[in-house]
Amino acid sequence: MTAEQSSHIFMTWTDVDRLINYLIPKFNREFNAMMMVTRGGIIPGGMLAEAMDITHVLTAAVDFPAELEKADNKLMAWPQFIQFPVDEQLEGRSVLIVDDVWGSGRTITAVKNRVLAAGADPQTCVLHFNPYRTLFGKVRPDYYADITDTFVLYPWEIDRGGDKILL
């Protein structure tokens, strides 16, 4: 299955396929749009969009200001939406929001709230959920394939080099 080293999980493409295949029958409704959260949600979102035949695929890029990340109140930073579709592309749609991991939950929750404000009906989906890091109490993703408390390294991240991923 997965190869583990210290507090890291190294996922293979076969592992990712297994997680996607686990998720597909879990969806209890139809979605007519997908919002992939960059960058982590691009590959799993693409795989799910293809498997579920969702053709209205959008992206959201969110950043939390770096200067506040170093401060004591870093978790209070407001998100900055670098890229986000206009409301008319979301209004009245059933939207599946996809990211790779729900760690703190800040990014996907910010996206969900903005999709909701645009008049859509959003639900969230991740490959891995970390209930020990979430900032949202008992709130969890609507759909997740696995629970972990370790750092997950996906196959599309492996060749980034040691200076970007500390092992």
ChimeraX commands (.cxc) that place a marker at each C-alpha (Angstrom):
marker #1 position 0.00,0.00,0.00 radius 0.5
marker #1 position 1.89,3.11,1.12 radius 0.5
marker #1 position 5.51,3.33,2.11 radius 0.5
marker #1 position 6.01,5.18,5.39 radius 0.5
marker #1 position 9.17,6.85,6.67 radius 0.5
marker #1 position 9.12,8.62,10.04 radius 0.5
marker #1 position 6.14,11.00,10.00 radius 0.5
marker #1 position 5.66,10.97,6.21 radius 0.5
marker #1 position 3.47,8.88,3.96 radius 0.5
marker #1 position 4.70,8.43,0.39 radius 0.5
marker #1 position 1.75,7.76,-1.90 radius 0.5
marker #1 position 2.10,5.90,-5.19 radius 0.5
marker #1 position -0.11,6.42,-8.24 radius 0.5
marker #1 position -1.74,3.09,-7.35 radius 0.5
marker #1 position -2.52,4.46,-3.87 radius 0.5
marker #1 position -4.09,7.58,-5.39 radius 0.5
marker #1 position -6.18,5.46,-7.77 radius 0.5
marker #1 position -7.36,3.42,-4.79 radius 0.5
marker #1 position -8.42,6.59,-2.93 radius 0.5
marker #1 position -10.26,7.95,-5.98 radius 0.5
marker #1 position -12.02,4.60,-6.46 radius 0.5
marker #1 position -13.00,4.62,-2.79 radius 0.5
marker #1 position -14.49,8.12,-3.06 radius 0.5
marker #1 position -16.59,7.73,-6.21 radius 0.5
marker #1 position -19.36,5.51,-4.74 radius 0.5
marker #1 position -19.50,7.72,-1.60 radius 0.5
marker #1 position -20.99,10.73,-3.40 radius 0.5
marker #1 position -24.66,10.85,-2.42 radius 0.5
marker #1 position -25.68,13.40,-5.04 radius 0.5
marker #1 position -24.90,14.65,-8.53 radius 0.5
marker #1 position -22.56,17.58,-9.06 radius 0.5
marker #1 position -22.76,19.80,-12.12 radius 0.5
marker #1 position -19.56,21.71,-11.35 radius 0.5
marker #1 position -16.21,21.14,-9.73 radius 0.5
marker #1 position -13.90,23.66,-8.06 radius 0.5
marker #1 position -10.30,22.47,-7.80 radius 0.5
marker #1 position -8.20,24.22,-5.16 radius 0.5
marker #1 position -4.73,24.96,-6.50 radius 0.5
marker #1 position -2.31,23.38,-6.41 radius 0.5
marker #1 position -3.08,20.29,-4.39 radius 0.5
marker #1 position -6.57,19.76,-5.78 radius 0.5
marker #1 position -5.64,19.91,-9.47 radius 0.5
marker #1 position -4.68,16.26,-9.99 radius 0.5
marker #1 position -7.26,14.57,-7.73 radius 0.5
marker #1 position -9.89,17.01,-9.02 radius 0.5
marker #1 position -9.04,16.17,-12.61 radius 0.5
marker #1 position -9.22,12.46,-11.88 radius 0.5
marker #1 position -12.61,12.84,-10.16 radius 0.5
marker #1 position -13.99,15.15,-12.87 radius 0.5
marker #1 position -13.10,12.59,-15.52 radius 0.5
marker #1 position -14.52,9.65,-13.56 radius 0.5
marker #1 position -17.73,11.54,-12.69 radius 0.5
marker #1 position -18.12,13.17,-16.12 radius 0.5
marker #1 position -18.11,16.70,-14.69 radius 0.5
marker #1 position -17.29,19.12,-17.49 radius 0.5
marker #1 position -17.82,22.46,-15.72 radius 0.5
marker #1 position -14.42,22.53,-13.99 radius 0.5
marker #1 position -13.11,25.66,-12.27 radius 0.5
marker #1 position -10.10,26.56,-10.13 radius 0.5
marker #1 position -9.54,28.63,-7.03 radius 0.5
marker #1 position -6.15,29.88,-5.86 radius 0.5
marker #1 position -5.99,31.04,-2.25 radius 0.5
marker #1 position -3.15,32.54,-0.26 radius 0.5
marker #1 position -2.79,33.50,3.35 radius 0.5
marker #1 position -0.44,36.51,3.74 radius 0.5
marker #1 position 3.12,35.41,4.57 radius 0.5
marker #1 position 3.77,38.29,6.96 radius 0.5
marker #1 position 0.94,37.07,9.19 radius 0.5
marker #1 position 2.03,33.43,8.90 radius 0.5
marker #1 position 5.06,34.25,11.06 radius 0.5
marker #1 position 3.14,36.19,13.67 radius 0.5
marker #1 position 1.46,34.78,16.76 radius 0.5
marker #1 position -1.95,35.41,15.18 radius 0.5
marker #1 position -1.11,33.61,11.92 radius 0.5
marker #1 position -4.27,31.55,12.00 radius 0.5
marker #1 position -6.37,34.70,12.02 radius 0.5
marker #1 position -5.14,35.84,8.58 radius 0.5
marker #1 position -7.85,36.56,6.02 radius 0.5
marker #1 position -7.50,34.64,2.76 radius 0.5
marker #1 position -6.48,36.40,-0.42 radius 0.5
marker #1 position -8.12,34.94,-3.50 radius 0.5
marker #1 position -5.53,35.06,-6.26 radius 0.5
marker #1 position -7.87,33.39,-8.75 radius 0.5
marker #1 position -11.58,32.73,-8.41 radius 0.5
marker #1 position -14.42,32.40,-10.93 radius 0.5
marker #1 position -17.11,35.06,-11.19 radius 0.5
marker #1 position -20.35,34.39,-9.34 radius 0.5
marker #1 position -22.28,33.73,-12.57 radius 0.5
marker #1 position -20.15,30.61,-13.19 radius 0.5
marker #1 position -21.23,29.20,-9.82 radius 0.5
marker #1 position -24.73,30.50,-9.13 radius 0.5
marker #1 position -27.35,27.76,-8.88 radius 0.5
marker #1 position -24.82,24.95,-9.33 radius 0.5
marker #1 position -24.08,21.93,-7.19 radius 0.5
marker #1 position -20.31,22.27,-6.71 radius 0.5
marker #1 position -17.81,19.68,-5.52 radius 0.5
marker #1 position -14.75,21.45,-4.08 radius 0.5
marker #1 position -11.63,19.27,-4.26 radius 0.5
marker #1 position -8.25,19.55,-2.56 radius 0.5
marker #1 position -5.64,16.95,-1.67 radius 0.5
marker #1 position -5.51,17.37,2.13 radius 0.5
marker #1 position -7.62,18.96,4.84 radius 0.5
marker #1 position -4.98,19.95,7.39 radius 0.5
marker #1 position -6.07,23.08,9.21 radius 0.5
marker #1 position -9.05,23.33,6.85 radius 0.5
marker #1 position -8.56,27.07,6.30 radius 0.5
marker #1 position -8.12,27.00,2.53 radius 0.5
marker #1 position -10.97,24.68,1.56 radius 0.5
marker #1 position -13.30,26.34,4.08 radius 0.5
marker #1 position -12.51,29.78,2.62 radius 0.5
marker #1 position -13.28,28.45,-0.86 radius 0.5
marker #1 position -16.49,26.76,0.32 radius 0.5
marker #1 position -17.73,29.97,1.95 radius 0.5
marker #1 position -17.04,32.00,-1.17 radius 0.5
marker #1 position -18.78,29.41,-3.40 radius 0.5
marker #1 position -21.76,29.50,-1.03 radius 0.5
marker #1 position -21.82,33.32,-1.16 radius 0.5
marker #1 position -21.94,33.09,-4.98 radius 0.5
marker #1 position -25.27,31.25,-4.74 radius 0.5
marker #1 position -24.02,27.71,-5.25 radius 0.5
marker #1 position -24.53,24.55,-3.21 radius 0.5
marker #1 position -20.99,23.39,-2.29 radius 0.5
marker #1 position -19.62,20.22,-0.74 radius 0.5
marker #1 position -15.97,19.50,0.05 radius 0.5
marker #1 position -13.80,16.52,-0.86 radius 0.5
marker #1 position -10.19,15.64,-0.01 radius 0.5
marker #1 position -8.02,12.59,-0.32 radius 0.5
marker #1 position -6.73,12.90,3.26 radius 0.5
marker #1 position -8.32,14.44,6.35 radius 0.5
marker #1 position -6.25,15.30,9.43 radius 0.5
marker #1 position -8.71,15.65,12.33 radius 0.5
marker #1 position -5.84,16.51,14.69 radius 0.5
marker #1 position -4.90,19.74,12.86 radius 0.5
marker #1 position -8.31,21.06,11.85 radius 0.5
marker #1 position -9.22,24.49,13.16 radius 0.5
marker #1 position -12.93,23.88,12.75 radius 0.5
marker #1 position -13.80,21.59,15.66 radius 0.5
marker #1 position -16.15,18.84,14.59 radius 0.5
marker #1 position -16.49,20.19,11.04 radius 0.5
marker #1 position -14.95,17.84,8.53 radius 0.5
marker #1 position -14.90,17.44,4.78 radius 0.5
marker #1 position -18.13,16.15,3.30 radius 0.5
marker #1 position -16.11,13.42,1.59 radius 0.5
marker #1 position -12.64,12.08,2.35 radius 0.5
marker #1 position -10.87,8.87,1.45 radius 0.5
marker #1 position -8.54,8.46,4.42 radius 0.5
marker #1 position -7.64,9.90,7.82 radius 0.5
marker #1 position -4.04,10.66,8.73 radius 0.5
marker #1 position -1.99,12.64,11.21 radius 0.5
marker #1 position 1.19,12.48,9.13 radius 0.5
marker #1 position 2.57,14.52,6.25 radius 0.5
marker #1 position 1.42,13.05,2.92 radius 0.5
marker #1 position 3.69,13.18,-0.11 radius 0.5
marker #1 position 1.82,12.50,-3.36 radius 0.5
marker #1 position 3.47,11.04,-6.48 radius 0.5
marker #1 position 3.18,14.34,-8.35 radius 0.5
marker #1 position 5.23,16.04,-5.58 radius 0.5
marker #1 position 8.14,13.62,-5.33 radius 0.5
marker #1 position 10.44,15.19,-7.93 radius 0.5
marker #1 position 10.32,18.71,-6.50 radius 0.5
marker #1 position 13.66,18.25,-4.73 radius 0.5
marker #1 position 14.84,18.10,-1.16 radius 0.5
marker #1 position 15.00,21.86,-0.65 radius 0.5
marker #1 position 11.23,22.18,-0.99 radius 0.5
marker #1 position 10.16,19.09,0.91 radius 0.5
marker #1 position 11.91,18.36,4.15 radius 0.5
marker #1 position 12.19,14.64,4.75 radius 0.5
marker link #1:1,2 radius 0.2
marker link #1:2,3 radius 0.2
marker link #1:3,4 radius 0.2
marker link #1:4,5 radius 0.2
marker link #1:5,6 radius 0.2
marker link #1:6,7 radius 0.2
marker link #1:7,8 radius 0.2
marker link #1:8,9 radius 0.2
marker link #1:9,10 radius 0.2
marker link #1:10,11 radius 0.2
marker link #1:11,12 radius 0.2
marker link #1:12,13 radius 0.2
marker link #1:13,14 radius 0.2
marker link #1:14,15 radius 0.2
marker link #1:15,16 radius 0.2
marker link #1:16,17 radius 0.2
marker link #1:17,18 radius 0.2
marker link #1:18,19 radius 0.2
marker link #1:19,20 radius 0.2
marker link #1:20,21 radius 0.2
marker link #1:21,22 radius 0.2
marker link #1:22,23 radius 0.2
marker link #1:23,24 radius 0.2
marker link #1:24,25 radius 0.2
marker link #1:25,26 radius 0.2
marker link #1:26,27 radius 0.2
marker link #1:27,28 radius 0.2
marker link #1:28,29 radius 0.2
marker link #1:29,30 radius 0.2
marker link #1:30,31 radius 0.2
marker link #1:31,32 radius 0.2
marker link #1:32,33 radius 0.2
marker link #1:33,34 radius 0.2
marker link #1:34,35 radius 0.2
marker link #1:35,36 radius 0.2
marker link #1:36,37 radius 0.2
marker link #1:37,38 radius 0.2
marker link #1:38,39 radius 0.2
marker link #1:39,40 radius 0.2
marker link #1:40,41 radius 0.2
marker link #1:41,42 radius 0.2
marker link #1:42,43 radius 0.2
marker link #1:43,44 radius 0.2
marker link #1:44,45 radius 0.2
marker link #1:45,46 radius 0.2
marker link #1:46,47 radius 0.2
marker link #1:47,48 radius 0.2
marker link #1:48,49 radius 0.2
marker link #1:49,50 radius 0.2
marker link #1:50,51 radius 0.2
marker link #1:51,52 radius 0.2
marker link #1:52,53 radius 0.2
marker link #1:53,54 radius 0.2
marker link #1:54,55 radius 0.2
marker link #1:55,56 radius 0.2
marker link #1:56,57 radius 0.2
marker link #1:57,58 radius 0.2
marker link #1:58,59 radius 0.2
marker link #1:59,60 radius 0.2
marker link #1:60,61 radius 0.2
marker link #1:61,62 radius 0.2
marker link #1:62,63 radius 0.2
marker link #1:63,64 radius 0.2
marker link #1:64,65 radius 0.2
marker link #1:65,66 radius 0.2
marker link #1:66,67 radius 0.2
marker link #1:67,68 radius 0.2
marker link #1:68,69 radius 0.2
marker link #1:69,70 radius 0.2
marker link #1:70,71 radius 0.2
marker link #1:71,72 radius 0.2
marker link #1:72,73 radius 0.2
marker link #1:73,74 radius 0.2
marker link #1:74,75 radius 0.2
marker link #1:75,76 radius 0.2
marker link #1:76,77 radius 0.2
marker link #1:77,78 radius 0.2
marker link #1:78,79 radius 0.2
marker link #1:79,80 radius 0.2
marker link #1:80,81 radius 0.2
marker link #1:81,82 radius 0.2
marker link #1:82,83 radius 0.2
marker link #1:83,84 radius 0.2
marker link #1:84,85 radius 0.2
marker link #1:85,86 radius 0.2
marker link #1:86,87 radius 0.2
marker link #1:87,88 radius 0.2
marker link #1:88,89 radius 0.2
marker link #1:89,90 radius 0.2
marker link #1:90,91 radius 0.2
marker link #1:91,92 radius 0.2
marker link #1:92,93 radius 0.2
marker link #1:93,94 radius 0.2
marker link #1:94,95 radius 0.2
marker link #1:95,96 radius 0.2
marker link #1:96,97 radius 0.2
marker link #1:97,98 radius 0.2
marker link #1:98,99 radius 0.2
marker link #1:99,100 radius 0.2
marker link #1:100,101 radius 0.2
marker link #1:101,102 radius 0.2
marker link #1:102,103 radius 0.2
marker link #1:103,104 radius 0.2
marker link #1:104,105 radius 0.2
marker link #1:105,106 radius 0.2
marker link #1:106,107 radius 0.2
marker link #1:107,108 radius 0.2
marker link #1:108,109 radius 0.2
marker link #1:109,110 radius 0.2
marker link #1:110,111 radius 0.2
marker link #1:111,112 radius 0.2
marker link #1:112,113 radius 0.2
marker link #1:113,114 radius 0.2
marker link #1:114,115 radius 0.2
marker link #1:115,116 radius 0.2
marker link #1:116,117 radius 0.2
marker link #1:117,118 radius 0.2
marker link #1:118,119 radius 0.2
marker link #1:119,120 radius 0.2
marker link #1:120,121 radius 0.2
marker link #1:121,122 radius 0.2
marker link #1:122,123 radius 0.2
marker link #1:123,124 radius 0.2
marker link #1:124,125 radius 0.2
marker link #1:125,126 radius 0.2
marker link #1:126,127 radius 0.2
marker link #1:127,128 radius 0.2
marker link #1:128,129 radius 0.2
marker link #1:129,130 radius 0.2
marker link #1:130,131 radius 0.2
marker link #1:131,132 radius 0.2
marker link #1:132,133 radius 0.2
marker link #1:133,134 radius 0.2
marker link #1:134,135 radius 0.2
marker link #1:135,136 radius 0.2
marker link #1:136,137 radius 0.2
marker link #1:137,138 radius 0.2
marker link #1:138,139 radius 0.2
marker link #1:139,140 radius 0.2
marker link #1:140,141 radius 0.2
marker link #1:141,142 radius 0.2
marker link #1:142,143 radius 0.2
marker link #1:143,144 radius 0.2
marker link #1:144,145 radius 0.2
marker link #1:145,146 radius 0.2
marker link #1:146,147 radius 0.2
marker link #1:147,148 radius 0.2
marker link #1:148,149 radius 0.2
marker link #1:149,150 radius 0.2
marker link #1:150,151 radius 0.2
marker link #1:151,152 radius 0.2
marker link #1:152,153 radius 0.2
marker link #1:153,154 radius 0.2
marker link #1:154,155 radius 0.2
marker link #1:155,156 radius 0.2
marker link #1:156,157 radius 0.2
marker link #1:157,158 radius 0.2
marker link #1:158,159 radius 0.2
marker link #1:159,160 radius 0.2
marker link #1:160,161 radius 0.2
marker link #1:161,162 radius 0.2
marker link #1:162,163 radius 0.2
marker link #1:163,164 radius 0.2
marker link #1:164,165 radius 0.2
marker link #1:165,166 radius 0.2
marker link #1:166,167 radius 0.2
view
